[in-house]
Amino acid sequence: MTLSPRDQQIRLAHAGLIRLVVQAAQNASARAELDPVLTQAEQQGWTELVPRIRRVLDGARDTSLLRGLDEEDTVILTAILSGIQNPATLPDPEAAADPTQAAPGLAQMIHAAGRGDAQALHWLSQMAEQMTRAGGDMARLGGITKRLVDGERDPTRLCKGMGAQGESLVLSLLGELGKLERH
């Protein structure tokens, strides 16, 4: 199965959660680590996905679980179900997202978080933490996400210390944010 770049980005952004759910589905003792994560996610607006994840943890495996979910939730739950069947399909939480595909999705999250969307802010903070661990330009990008959420748009300040690839990503991100802010 070939995934679109957008779906690959979603899988990478949520690799930690996907892996935790698969581990908990296969080992009941791992569920103690997952339960607080699911409770927090549900409180922050994942009211459609979390109950279905809980059904998976209780043994449900059929694709009818996907009905009625939005695109992002569908990608996440599909990755969970595939990971239970074949762990080799699980996304690598240490893999870096493709920077050429990251700007539009990241801009959407930053825009939503800047407008007070608690779920977007939560997932953005998790992504920023993963980026920071990746090192290099990705770490610098992770370090400026709060400034972007708070409205900083000066490319000179935001790109300080970045290489050409990091600068390119930040400039693309600023372009995408500009489009969102004009609408």
Buried (B, 14 or more C-beta within 10 A) or exposed (E): EEBEBBBBBBBBBBBBBBBBBBBBBEEEEBBEEBEEBBEEBBEBBBEEBBEBBBBBBEEBEEEEBBEEBEEBBBBBBBBBBBBBEEEEBBBEBEEBBEBEBBBBBBBBBBBBBBEEBEBBBBBBBBBBEBBBEBEEBBBBBBBBBBBBBEEEEEEEEBBEEBEEEBBBBBBBBBEBBEEBEEE
